[in-house]
Amino acid sequence: MSHAIELTKQINAFHRYPNLYDDELDIWLHQSYAKVMSEGKKVDWNSKYFSPSSADSCPRALWHKVKNHKKDKQEWLPHQRRWVEIGTGIGDMVQRELLLMGRHYKKFLKEDPKYTVGMVDGLPAFEDFIFKQHKIKHNGEEFSILGTSDGILTPSDGSKPIGLEVKSKQQTPSKTSLSAMKSPQEAHIKQVICYSIMYDLEDYVIMYVNTAHKAWDMDEEDFTKTPDIRLFDVKVTDEDKDGILDFFADIVRRVRENDPPLPDLTKWKFNNYKDKIGQTITDDEIKRLEMVSEYLQGSSDIQPWMKPQIEFALNDIKRRSGRL
């Protein structure tokens, strides 16, 4: 059975009915947040840790992060700040809608929902309520994965819980069309593998919510071709977990041995340690990066739109290091 297909059906069926107001639910949820947030997070900030979203990050950036080097000062354009906040808000919306389904789905659909939000000690299994620092020993290294999931859902058939990760798309309706979106992004798959390690889950669903809609009035055919939500199954294997843990453990080893990895030219845009890399990059590393860039530029595996970004990344490193 595809959890992604069944959960899509459930969400779309529920959303054919008007918006719901549930003051009792909202009061409980806000009071629960206030209580758990006032208690604070129990985190060993001095330990070596990684966030699930960093599983696909540039290894050199993670090396600087684990060594507690100073991040770049980020300058935000107004739309970028709003973009991030809207993405967070979408996750909140989906979580509340799932809670509403647990309370009202049967009233409208005359049957129980197949998926409801799991509960931990009477609190919903998402966000601050399940935040954790998961400590790991792997390949002789010690570190932790730190963060929280968008949700853990309970199937009504009594099968094992599944994880939920919510992502936003905000540019065009086509981003979630059947023709353009064939699978979840690799970075998001790696992120849910981290959550599967943290919460001992085998199955995850990645949900994309698109805030850009083709039109208010769409017929069923248009809606089918260009839906505003897309859900994908991810079955996490032991091999998947080992791959992520190998990556993190290698960063920790390199920090211990003071052996920095090369920057990843394909992940430069969201690298938060550009200045530090420019200050520490060596002549030998520049030569190696030039070879990597030349290889990637000639590779058919690299998308054409990525190649100018690779060239920019290499030149930006040279510029920041005073070599250009």
Secondary structure by P-SEA (a helix, b strand, c coil): ccaaaaaaaaaaaaacccbbbbaaaaaaaaaaaaaaaaacccccccccccccccccccaaaaaaaaaccccccccccaaaaaaaaaaaaaaaaaaaaaaaaaccccccccccccccccccccccccccccccccccccccbbbbbbbcccbbbbbcccccbbbbbbbbbccccccccccccccccaaaaaaaaaaaaaccccbbbbbbbbcccccccccaaaaaacccbbbbbbbbcaaaaaaaaaaaaaaaaaaaaccccccccccccccccaaaaaacccaaaaaaaaaaaaaaaacccccccaaaaaaaaaaaaaaaaccc
